[in-house]
Amino acid sequence: MKDPYQVMHDTTVRLLRMAATVLPKDVEEALRAAHERETDATAKTQFAAILKNIEIAKTGVPMCQDTGIMIFYLKVGDKFPYISKIKKALTEATRTATRETPLRPNAVNPIVGGNSGDNTGRKIPWFNWEVVEGDSLEITAFPKGGGSENVSIVGMLKPGVGLAGVKKLVVDNAMSYMGKACAPNIIGVGIGGGADIAIKIAKQQLMRPLNDKHPEPEVAKIEEEITEAINATGIGPMGLGGKTTVLAVKVDYAMRHPASLPVGVAVQCWAARRSTAMISKDLEVEYLTHPLEGK
């Protein structure tokens, strides 16, 4: 009989290892396409280096020395029978993956200092819980790097600036940090709700496949317009010039208060690490972003 704790632990260890060493297919394809269409010699060299890095990482070496702060997005079925074991299993899996992959220890106490040494500690890993109908558990491992996180922002705009003000905020932010976030970037934008809601929505957009579009055409148009505007700046990969500064901009929203227009901007570097698996109530595992074949 399968042990639910062990299944969740072992699945998460693999998710963290794959996230650190193998980019999701959609991200790698977007980087290769950007390399192909690039005409600037310096930018093309940068893309070649990124693509070589990707191939080396597939041998089991983390693709970046910064392996991120540990974040999990969980879609928990309301009838999934092992809910009480999730947090403990995933926390211990973080320790195991840190030791075995290995991952760089990145959990630092902001009050008294000191690194925990195993990527765990007070409120880390961070768990984003969503209860859904069903009897399965979907886990997305999302180790988030510090460089791109440092240029993420929340803007509290006056409602009168409208969508033009929202787009200006996102583009101005990209212009301000230039290549500091290891471009080409993926940018998530959350509009409305409140300050905390907007940035949560923005970060959630970084989970979306790069080749999708928002189902509402008005929002999809905003995504396209911001992408075109940022790429027109010519910032390029690593800020050294070129056609592609962002691989995608993903936008979503919540209803807002009449008096405020919050905008969250979450920035991701080209090493867009995420890995997702589904665990059924019978403890069968399906790896959605990194299938077992060939691994």
Secondary structure as a PSIPRED ss2 file (coil, helix, strand):
# PSIPRED VFORMAT (PSIPRED V4.0)

   1 M C   1.000  0.000  0.000
   2 K C   1.000  0.000  0.000
   3 D C   1.000  0.000  0.000
   4 P H   0.000  1.000  0.000
   5 Y H   0.000  1.000  0.000
   6 Q H   0.000  1.000  0.000
   7 V H   0.000  1.000  0.000
   8 M H   0.000  1.000  0.000
   9 H H   0.000  1.000  0.000
  10 D H   0.000  1.000  0.000
  11 T H   0.000  1.000  0.000
  12 T H   0.000  1.000  0.000
  13 V H   0.000  1.000  0.000
  14 R H   0.000  1.000  0.000
  15 L H   0.000  1.000  0.000
  16 L H   0.000  1.000  0.000
  17 R H   0.000  1.000  0.000
  18 M H   0.000  1.000  0.000
  19 A H   0.000  1.000  0.000
  20 A H   0.000  1.000  0.000
  21 T H   0.000  1.000  0.000
  22 V C   1.000  0.000  0.000
  23 L C   1.000  0.000  0.000
  24 P C   1.000  0.000  0.000
  25 K H   0.000  1.000  0.000
  26 D H   0.000  1.000  0.000
  27 V H   0.000  1.000  0.000
  28 E H   0.000  1.000  0.000
  29 E H   0.000  1.000  0.000
  30 A H   0.000  1.000  0.000
  31 L H   0.000  1.000  0.000
  32 R H   0.000  1.000  0.000
  33 A H   0.000  1.000  0.000
  34 A H   0.000  1.000  0.000
  35 H H   0.000  1.000  0.000
  36 E H   0.000  1.000  0.000
  37 R H   0.000  1.000  0.000
  38 E C   1.000  0.000  0.000
  39 T C   1.000  0.000  0.000
  40 D C   1.000  0.000  0.000
  41 A H   0.000  1.000  0.000
  42 T H   0.000  1.000  0.000
  43 A H   0.000  1.000  0.000
  44 K H   0.000  1.000  0.000
  45 T H   0.000  1.000  0.000
  46 Q H   0.000  1.000  0.000
  47 F H   0.000  1.000  0.000
  48 A H   0.000  1.000  0.000
  49 A H   0.000  1.000  0.000
  50 I H   0.000  1.000  0.000
  51 L H   0.000  1.000  0.000
  52 K H   0.000  1.000  0.000
  53 N H   0.000  1.000  0.000
  54 I H   0.000  1.000  0.000
  55 E H   0.000  1.000  0.000
  56 I H   0.000  1.000  0.000
  57 A H   0.000  1.000  0.000
  58 K C   1.000  0.000  0.000
  59 T C   1.000  0.000  0.000
  60 G C   1.000  0.000  0.000
  61 V C   1.000  0.000  0.000
  62 P C   1.000  0.000  0.000
  63 M C   1.000  0.000  0.000
  64 C C   1.000  0.000  0.000
  65 Q C   1.000  0.000  0.000
  66 D C   1.000  0.000  0.000
  67 T C   1.000  0.000  0.000
  68 G C   1.000  0.000  0.000
  69 I E   0.000  0.000  1.000
  70 M C   1.000  0.000  0.000
  71 I E   0.000  0.000  1.000
  72 F E   0.000  0.000  1.000
  73 Y E   0.000  0.000  1.000
  74 L E   0.000  0.000  1.000
  75 K E   0.000  0.000  1.000
  76 V E   0.000  0.000  1.000
  77 G E   0.000  0.000  1.000
  78 D C   1.000  0.000  0.000
  79 K C   1.000  0.000  0.000
  80 F C   1.000  0.000  0.000
  81 P C   1.000  0.000  0.000
  82 Y C   1.000  0.000  0.000
  83 I H   0.000  1.000  0.000
  84 S H   0.000  1.000  0.000
  85 K H   0.000  1.000  0.000
  86 I H   0.000  1.000  0.000
  87 K H   0.000  1.000  0.000
  88 K H   0.000  1.000  0.000
  89 A H   0.000  1.000  0.000
  90 L H   0.000  1.000  0.000
  91 T H   0.000  1.000  0.000
  92 E H   0.000  1.000  0.000
  93 A H   0.000  1.000  0.000
  94 T H   0.000  1.000  0.000
  95 R H   0.000  1.000  0.000
  96 T H   0.000  1.000  0.000
  97 A H   0.000  1.000  0.000
  98 T H   0.000  1.000  0.000
  99 R H   0.000  1.000  0.000
 100 E H   0.000  1.000  0.000
 101 T C   1.000  0.000  0.000
 102 P C   1.000  0.000  0.000
 103 L C   1.000  0.000  0.000
 104 R C   1.000  0.000  0.000
 105 P C   1.000  0.000  0.000
 106 N C   1.000  0.000  0.000
 107 A C   1.000  0.000  0.000
 108 V E   0.000  0.000  1.000
 109 N C   1.000  0.000  0.000
 110 P C   1.000  0.000  0.000
 111 I C   1.000  0.000  0.000
 112 V C   1.000  0.000  0.000
 113 G C   1.000  0.000  0.000
 114 G C   1.000  0.000  0.000
 115 N E   0.000  0.000  1.000
 116 S C   1.000  0.000  0.000
 117 G C   1.000  0.000  0.000
 118 D C   1.000  0.000  0.000
 119 N C   1.000  0.000  0.000
 120 T C   1.000  0.000  0.000
 121 G E   0.000  0.000  1.000
 122 R C   1.000  0.000  0.000
 123 K C   1.000  0.000  0.000
 124 I E   0.000  0.000  1.000
 125 P C   1.000  0.000  0.000
 126 W E   0.000  0.000  1.000
 127 F E   0.000  0.000  1.000
 128 N E   0.000  0.000  1.000
 129 W E   0.000  0.000  1.000
 130 E E   0.000  0.000  1.000
 131 V E   0.000  0.000  1.000
 132 V E   0.000  0.000  1.000
 133 E C   1.000  0.000  0.000
 134 G C   1.000  0.000  0.000
 135 D C   1.000  0.000  0.000
 136 S C   1.000  0.000  0.000
 137 L E   0.000  0.000  1.000
 138 E E   0.000  0.000  1.000
 139 I E   0.000  0.000  1.000
 140 T E   0.000  0.000  1.000
 141 A E   0.000  0.000  1.000
 142 F C   1.000  0.000  0.000
 143 P C   1.000  0.000  0.000
 144 K E   0.000  0.000  1.000
 145 G C   1.000  0.000  0.000
 146 G H   0.000  1.000  0.000
 147 G H   0.000  1.000  0.000
 148 S H   0.000  1.000  0.000
 149 E H   0.000  1.000  0.000
 150 N C   1.000  0.000  0.000
 151 V C   1.000  0.000  0.000
 152 S C   1.000  0.000  0.000
 153 I E   0.000  0.000  1.000
 154 V E   0.000  0.000  1.000
 155 G E   0.000  0.000  1.000
 156 M E   0.000  0.000  1.000
 157 L E   0.000  0.000  1.000
 158 K C   1.000  0.000  0.000
 159 P H   0.000  1.000  0.000
 160 G H   0.000  1.000  0.000
 161 V H   0.000  1.000  0.000
 162 G H   0.000  1.000  0.000
 163 L H   0.000  1.000  0.000
 164 A H   0.000  1.000  0.000
 165 G H   0.000  1.000  0.000
 166 V H   0.000  1.000  0.000
 167 K H   0.000  1.000  0.000
 168 K H   0.000  1.000  0.000
 169 L H   0.000  1.000  0.000
 170 V H   0.000  1.000  0.000
 171 V H   0.000  1.000  0.000
 172 D H   0.000  1.000  0.000
 173 N H   0.000  1.000  0.000
 174 A H   0.000  1.000  0.000
 175 M H   0.000  1.000  0.000
 176 S H   0.000  1.000  0.000
 177 Y H   0.000  1.000  0.000
 178 M C   1.000  0.000  0.000
 179 G C   1.000  0.000  0.000
 180 K C   1.000  0.000  0.000
 181 A C   1.000  0.000  0.000
 182 C C   1.000  0.000  0.000
 183 A C   1.000  0.000  0.000
 184 P C   1.000  0.000  0.000
 185 N E   0.000  0.000  1.000
 186 I E   0.000  0.000  1.000
 187 I E   0.000  0.000  1.000
 188 G E   0.000  0.000  1.000
 189 V E   0.000  0.000  1.000
 190 G E   0.000  0.000  1.000
 191 I E   0.000  0.000  1.000
 192 G C   1.000  0.000  0.000
 193 G C   1.000  0.000  0.000
 194 G C   1.000  0.000  0.000
 195 A H   0.000  1.000  0.000
 196 D H   0.000  1.000  0.000
 197 I H   0.000  1.000  0.000
 198 A H   0.000  1.000  0.000
 199 I H   0.000  1.000  0.000
 200 K H   0.000  1.000  0.000
 201 I H   0.000  1.000  0.000
 202 A H   0.000  1.000  0.000
 203 K H   0.000  1.000  0.000
 204 Q H   0.000  1.000  0.000
 205 Q H   0.000  1.000  0.000
 206 L H   0.000  1.000  0.000
 207 M H   0.000  1.000  0.000
 208 R C   1.000  0.000  0.000
 209 P C   1.000  0.000  0.000
 210 L C   1.000  0.000  0.000
 211 N C   1.000  0.000  0.000
 212 D C   1.000  0.000  0.000
 213 K C   1.000  0.000  0.000
 214 H C   1.000  0.000  0.000
 215 P C   1.000  0.000  0.000
 216 E C   1.000  0.000  0.000
 217 P H   0.000  1.000  0.000
 218 E H   0.000  1.000  0.000
 219 V H   0.000  1.000  0.000
 220 A H   0.000  1.000  0.000
 221 K H   0.000  1.000  0.000
 222 I H   0.000  1.000  0.000
 223 E H   0.000  1.000  0.000
 224 E H   0.000  1.000  0.000
 225 E H   0.000  1.000  0.000
 226 I H   0.000  1.000  0.000
 227 T H   0.000  1.000  0.000
 228 E H   0.000  1.000  0.000
 229 A H   0.000  1.000  0.000
 230 I H   0.000  1.000  0.000
 231 N H   0.000  1.000  0.000
 232 A C   1.000  0.000  0.000
 233 T C   1.000  0.000  0.000
 234 G C   1.000  0.000  0.000
 235 I C   1.000  0.000  0.000
 236 G C   1.000  0.000  0.000
 237 P H   0.000  1.000  0.000
 238 M H   0.000  1.000  0.000
 239 G H   0.000  1.000  0.000
 240 L C   1.000  0.000  0.000
 241 G C   1.000  0.000  0.000
 242 G C   1.000  0.000  0.000
 243 K C   1.000  0.000  0.000
 244 T C   1.000  0.000  0.000
 245 T C   1.000  0.000  0.000
 246 V E   0.000  0.000  1.000
 247 L E   0.000  0.000  1.000
 248 A E   0.000  0.000  1.000
 249 V E   0.000  0.000  1.000
 250 K E   0.000  0.000  1.000
 251 V E   0.000  0.000  1.000
 252 D E   0.000  0.000  1.000
 253 Y E   0.000  0.000  1.000
 254 A C   1.000  0.000  0.000
 255 M C   1.000  0.000  0.000
 256 R C   1.000  0.000  0.000
 257 H C   1.000  0.000  0.000
 258 P C   1.000  0.000  0.000
 259 A C   1.000  0.000  0.000
 260 S C   1.000  0.000  0.000
 261 L E   0.000  0.000  1.000
 262 P E   0.000  0.000  1.000
 263 V E   0.000  0.000  1.000
 264 G E   0.000  0.000  1.000
 265 V E   0.000  0.000  1.000
 266 A E   0.000  0.000  1.000
 267 V E   0.000  0.000  1.000
 268 Q E   0.000  0.000  1.000
 269 C C   1.000  0.000  0.000
 270 W C   1.000  0.000  0.000
 271 A C   1.000  0.000  0.000
 272 A C   1.000  0.000  0.000
 273 R C   1.000  0.000  0.000
 274 R C   1.000  0.000  0.000
 275 S E   0.000  0.000  1.000
 276 T E   0.000  0.000  1.000
 277 A E   0.000  0.000  1.000
 278 M E   0.000  0.000  1.000
 279 I E   0.000  0.000  1.000
 280 S C   1.000  0.000  0.000
 281 K C   1.000  0.000  0.000
 282 D C   1.000  0.000  0.000
 283 L C   1.000  0.000  0.000
 284 E C   1.000  0.000  0.000
 285 V E   0.000  0.000  1.000
 286 E E   0.000  0.000  1.000
 287 Y E   0.000  0.000  1.000
 288 L C   1.000  0.000  0.000
 289 T C   1.000  0.000  0.000
 290 H C   1.000  0.000  0.000
 291 P C   1.000  0.000  0.000
 292 L C   1.000  0.000  0.000
 293 E C   1.000  0.000  0.000
 294 G C   1.000  0.000  0.000
 295 K C   1.000  0.000  0.000
